[in-house]
């Protein structure tokens, strides 16, 4: 119980600190979020028509990035074991 209360207090302190920093300079937050969206677009995370985790597939090309077609008989998209940079 003591550990749970400690974790809640640390999380609350983190949220309050982050909110205070956001109010101090919201343009930095907006630019950071825009950069993340651009990086996802460059990596092809939002590739149209790709199959997500556990989606049906016929080949690795059917799956979204970082996923590969696995299984025998009932093929599905699963993590291919790679990490992003």
Secondary structure, 3 states (H helix, E strand, C coil): CHHHHHHHHHHHHHHHHHHHHHHHCHHHHHHHHHHHHHHHHHHCCCCCCCECCCCECCCHHHECCCEEEECCCCCEEEECCCCCC
